[in-house]
Amino acid sequence: MVTAKSSKKLVVSKDWCKGCGICVELCPKGVLTLENGVINVEDEELCIKCGLCELRCPDYAIYIKKEEDDEI
């Protein structure tokens, strides 16, 4: 029997980021920082995948991706 396990992953497109810092200000866990004018994920393990960064990014540079892994 095979079951699907869903998880989420934080994805950042540094090429699209303009360094506005909106996501940094909204992150409730303080996971995001600005480094050299682009977004940086300090510790993805602390990220609760709430989606606030994705919701407010004007450049669509950060989003939560749903991943599915098959378990046997």
Order of alpha helices (4+ residues) and beta strands (2+ residues): beta-alpha-beta-beta-alpha-beta
